[in-house]
Each structure stands twice: as structure tokens, then as C-alpha cells.
Amino acid sequence: MGDFENKEREEVFSKKVRAGKRTYFFDVKATRSNDYYVTITESKKRFEDGQFIKHKIFLYKEDFEKFAEGLTEVVEYIKSNQEVVEKRYEQSQEDSAYENSGEFVAKDNFSF
């Protein structure tokens, strides 16, 4: 019971971004000492067996500025060297798989 309470307490905010065959989750979590950090999770359906594969990175607040600078720099490089076309995505079955995995997901419905 204690683990469940700690798990619930550490979730602060969640943002889901659907992008084609991938879904990204930006989750704000708190340590036991109430220090916030971000987890970024990529969820993608594996073609071979239909299983959802998740990759997660942890981003701590002392790294926010350098991370944002690096991300901005590489995105600007690509935009200035190749055309970037925004795609319109439909909601996929992948969204329900993440929601049913036991992890917290904000219940917002977004239309892209």
C-alpha cells in the first residue's frame, strides 16, 4: 500500500503528444523531497508482434537550460537544411495501451 501511495504522490503533471506511430509523454514527477524532474517517454508499437515498446529519459531541472539549448540548436539546423512538413495525426490504439499500462495519463483529448 505504501508503494502505491508514493507512486501517486510523485505524479505532478502529464502531457501526451501523439505523433503518427509514436506517442510521447512528458511527465512532471516529484522526488520524496518534492524536487521536480521530467520524464520523457516514447511509446511505439513494434511491427513484428504488436507489443508497445517504451523508451524513457529523465531530465533534471539543473539540466533544463542546456537540454533546451541543444534541442533548439538541432531542430533549427534541420529546419534550415530541410523542409519540415507538419503531419496531421489521428488517435491510435497506442494511446489506450499506454493508458491501460497503469501509468498516469492526463485525460485530455487533442485534435491534430
Secondary structure, 3 states (H helix, E strand, C coil): CHHHHHHHHHEEEEEEEEECCEEEEEEEEECCCCCEEEEEEEEEECCCCCCEEEEEEEEEHHHHHHHHHHHHHHHHHHHHHCCCCCCCCCCCHHHHHHHCCCCCCCCCCCCC
